[in-house]
Amino acid sequence: MLTPAPALAKQAAPGEAAEIARCIRVAARGLGWLEKTLWGLRTQEAGWIGAEIANTNGTHDLGPLQINTWWVPRLARLIDRPEHQVRHWLRYNACFNAEAARWIFLSGLETTGAYWKAVGVYHSPTGWRQRAYAAKVANHMRIRFGPDVFAASSAGERR
C-alpha cells in the first residue's frame, strides 16, 4: 500500500455519520482503546459510504475507513467470498468496512507487536510514511478524546 491520495471531502448523507459510528462501536467489541484507534483511523482517512478514491499506484481506497484494494484478495480468501463482492462490501457496507479496518490494524499489531507501528502499517509498508501517518492519527485522537487519551489507564487497557 503506497501513499493514498487523501479522500475528497464530501457531505455525508443523512444518517451516514450515525451508521459509521455504530459500525465502529460494533467493530471495537467493547474495547475502548480499539474504538479510539478506529476513530483515529476513520478521521484521518475521511472516507464515506460509497467512496472509491484512486491512488497514483493504480489501487483505490474504499469506504469510510478507506481500505486499500490491495487488501481485497486477502480479505476475499479469509472470508471465502469473491473479490468483487468484498470490494463492493468495503465500499458500500460501513460495518464490513469497519470490521476490515479492525482486522488490518489488529493483524499489524500482532505482526509488529507495537501499537503505533501497527497504526502506521494500516497506511503503508514504508517506515517514514508509517511514522508520519501515526502522528496524524495520534493528533486526531487527542482532538477527539482529549489530551489524556494516551494516559496510563488507556495504555493498560491496550495490553
C-alpha positions as CSV (number, residue, x, y, z in Angstrom):
1,M,0.0,0.0,0.0
2,L,1.6,3.2,-1.1
3,T,0.6,6.7,-0.2
4,P,-3.1,7.0,-0.8
5,A,-4.5,10.2,-2.2
6,P,-6.5,11.9,0.6
7,A,-10.2,11.3,0.4
8,L,-12.0,14.2,-1.1
9,A,-14.3,16.0,1.4
10,K,-17.9,15.1,0.8
11,Q,-21.1,16.0,2.6
12,A,-22.4,12.8,4.4
13,A,-25.8,11.5,3.6
14,P,-28.4,11.9,6.4
15,G,-27.8,9.1,8.9
16,E,-24.4,8.1,7.4
17,A,-22.3,9.5,10.3
18,A,-24.5,7.7,12.8
19,E,-24.2,4.4,10.8
20,I,-20.4,4.7,10.6
21,A,-20.2,5.5,14.4
22,R,-22.4,2.4,15.1
23,C,-20.2,0.2,13.0
24,I,-17.0,1.4,14.6
25,R,-18.5,0.8,18.1
26,V,-19.5,-2.8,17.0
27,A,-16.1,-3.5,15.4
28,A,-14.4,-2.4,18.7
29,R,-16.2,-5.2,20.6
30,G,-16.3,-3.1,23.8
31,L,-12.6,-2.3,23.8
32,G,-12.3,1.4,24.4
33,W,-8.7,1.6,23.1
34,L,-9.7,-0.1,19.9
35,E,-12.7,2.1,19.4
36,K,-10.5,5.2,19.9
37,T,-8.0,3.7,17.4
38,L,-10.7,3.1,14.8
39,W,-11.9,6.6,15.2
40,G,-8.4,8.0,14.8
41,L,-8.1,6.0,11.6
42,R,-11.5,7.0,10.3
43,T,-10.9,10.7,11.0
44,Q,-7.6,10.5,9.1
45,E,-9.0,8.6,6.2
46,A,-12.1,10.7,6.0
47,G,-14.0,8.4,3.6
48,W,-17.7,7.9,3.3
49,I,-20.1,5.1,2.4
50,G,-19.6,4.6,-1.4
51,A,-16.2,6.2,-1.5
52,E,-13.7,5.0,-4.1
53,I,-10.6,7.1,-4.3
54,A,-7.9,6.4,-6.9
55,N,-4.3,6.3,-5.8
56,T,-1.3,7.0,-8.0
57,N,-0.2,3.4,-7.9
58,G,-3.4,2.1,-9.5
59,T,-5.1,0.9,-6.3
60,H,-8.2,2.5,-4.8
61,D,-9.3,3.3,-1.3
62,L,-12.8,2.2,-0.4
63,G,-15.5,3.3,2.0
64,P,-15.4,5.2,5.3
65,L,-12.0,3.9,6.6
66,Q,-10.5,3.9,3.0
67,I,-9.5,0.3,2.8
68,N,-7.0,-0.1,0.0
69,T,-7.9,-2.5,-2.7
70,W,-4.6,-4.2,-2.1
71,W,-6.4,-5.9,0.8
72,V,-9.3,-7.2,-1.3
73,P,-7.7,-10.6,-2.4
74,R,-6.6,-11.3,1.1
75,L,-9.9,-10.5,2.7
76,A,-11.7,-12.5,0.0
77,R,-9.6,-15.5,0.8
78,L,-10.1,-15.0,4.5
79,I,-13.9,-15.0,4.3
80,D,-14.2,-17.2,1.2
81,R,-16.1,-14.8,-0.9
82,P,-15.5,-13.5,-4.4
83,E,-13.2,-10.4,-4.7
84,H,-15.9,-8.4,-6.5
85,Q,-18.3,-8.9,-3.6
86,V,-15.6,-8.0,-1.0
87,R,-14.8,-4.8,-2.9
88,H,-18.5,-3.9,-3.1
89,W,-19.0,-4.5,0.7
90,L,-15.9,-2.5,1.5
91,R,-17.2,0.4,-0.5
92,Y,-20.9,0.3,0.5
93,N,-21.2,-1.5,3.8
94,A,-19.9,0.6,6.7
95,C,-19.8,-2.3,9.1
96,F,-17.9,-4.6,6.8
97,N,-15.5,-1.7,6.2
98,A,-15.0,-1.1,9.9
99,E,-14.5,-4.8,10.5
100,A,-11.9,-4.9,7.7
101,A,-10.2,-1.9,9.3
102,R,-10.2,-3.7,12.7
103,W,-8.7,-6.8,11.1
104,I,-6.0,-4.9,9.2
105,F,-5.0,-2.9,12.3
106,L,-5.0,-5.9,14.7
107,S,-3.1,-8.0,12.1
108,G,-0.5,-5.3,12.1
109,L,-0.4,-5.2,15.9
110,E,0.1,-8.9,16.0
111,T,2.8,-8.8,13.4
112,T,4.7,-5.8,14.8
113,G,3.9,-6.0,18.5
114,A,3.9,-2.2,18.6
115,Y,0.8,-0.1,18.7
116,W,2.0,2.9,16.7
117,K,3.8,0.8,14.2
118,A,0.5,-1.1,13.6
119,V,-1.3,2.3,13.1
120,G,1.4,3.1,10.5
121,V,1.2,-0.3,8.8
122,Y,-2.5,0.3,8.3
123,H,-1.4,3.1,5.9
124,S,1.8,2.0,4.3
125,P,4.7,-0.6,4.3
126,T,7.2,2.3,4.3
127,G,8.7,3.4,7.6
128,W,8.8,7.1,7.1
129,R,5.2,7.1,5.8
130,Q,4.1,4.9,8.8
131,R,5.6,7.4,11.3
132,A,4.0,10.4,9.6
133,Y,0.6,8.7,9.4
134,A,0.7,7.5,13.0
135,A,1.5,11.1,14.2
136,K,-1.6,12.3,12.3
137,V,-3.8,9.6,13.8
138,A,-2.5,10.4,17.3
139,N,-3.3,14.1,16.7
140,H,-6.9,13.2,15.6
141,M,-7.3,11.0,18.7
142,R,-6.1,13.8,21.0
143,I,-8.5,16.3,19.4
144,R,-11.5,13.9,19.6
145,F,-10.8,12.3,23.0
146,G,-8.7,14.9,24.8
147,P,-5.1,15.1,25.9
148,D,-5.4,12.2,28.3
149,V,-6.3,9.7,25.5
150,F,-2.9,8.1,26.0
151,A,-2.9,8.2,29.8
152,A,-1.7,5.1,31.7
153,S,-5.2,3.7,32.1
154,S,-5.7,3.7,28.3
155,A,-2.3,2.1,27.8
156,G,-3.0,-0.5,30.4
157,E,-6.3,-1.4,28.7
158,R,-4.5,-1.7,25.4
159,R,-2.4,-4.7,26.6
